Amino acid sequence: MKVTLRKIGKIPLDFEVKSDEMTFKGYLEYYSGKLILLKANLSGLVNTECSQCGEEIKLPVDEKIEFFISDGIYENSDEIDLDVVESFDSTADIDELMHSEIELIKSDYYSCENCK
């Protein structure tokens, strides 16, 4: 699901994307300048591996996600407390953002029941 950033205003634009056993649901809202605020919840089950033995485990996920999307290069890093994702084609690919968040979660250290 691609969203044109220039069409996002002060009225939140709701979205919901599903993939396998994961749901990414939230909204996009104009913040200021070239910044769009993304607030969402990522929930469901994700397959990952035990960091010790390599056994596949299903990890329950319920994460609040909040960051800015910049329409172009963001240069004022002192002004905000959230991460900024830069878009160079004036669109936000919600599917890609969801998959990036899932990969970030999977990259953490996890132990299966046998290794705890």
Secondary structure in CASP SS format (residue, H / E / C, confidence):
PFRMAT SS
TARGET T0000
AUTHOR 0000-0000-0000
METHOD secondary structure of the structure
MODEL  1
M C 1.00
K E 1.00
V E 1.00
T E 1.00
L H 1.00
R H 1.00
K H 1.00
I C 1.00
G C 1.00
K C 1.00
I C 1.00
P C 1.00
L E 1.00
D E 1.00
F E 1.00
E E 1.00
V E 1.00
K E 1.00
S E 1.00
D C 1.00
E C 1.00
M E 1.00
T E 1.00
F E 1.00
K E 1.00
G E 1.00
Y E 1.00
L E 1.00
E E 1.00
Y E 1.00
Y E 1.00
S E 1.00
G C 1.00
K C 1.00
L E 1.00
I E 1.00
L E 1.00
L E 1.00
K E 1.00
A E 1.00
N E 1.00
L E 1.00
S E 1.00
G E 1.00
L E 1.00
V E 1.00
N E 1.00
T E 1.00
E E 1.00
C C 1.00
S C 1.00
Q C 1.00
C C 1.00
G C 1.00
E C 1.00
E E 1.00
I E 1.00
K E 1.00
L E 1.00
P E 1.00
V E 1.00
D E 1.00
E E 1.00
K E 1.00
I E 1.00
E E 1.00
F E 1.00
F E 1.00
I E 1.00
S E 1.00
D E 1.00
G C 1.00
I C 1.00
Y C 1.00
E C 1.00
N C 1.00
S C 1.00
D C 1.00
E C 1.00
I C 1.00
D C 1.00
L C 1.00
D C 1.00
V E 1.00
V E 1.00
E E 1.00
S E 1.00
F C 1.00
D C 1.00
S C 1.00
T E 1.00
A E 1.00
D E 1.00
I H 1.00
D H 1.00
E H 1.00
L H 1.00
M H 1.00
H H 1.00
S H 1.00
E H 1.00
I H 1.00
E H 1.00
L H 1.00
I H 1.00
K H 1.00
S C 1.00
D C 1.00
Y C 1.00
Y C 1.00
S C 1.00
C C 1.00
E C 1.00
N C 1.00
C C 1.00
K C 1.00
END
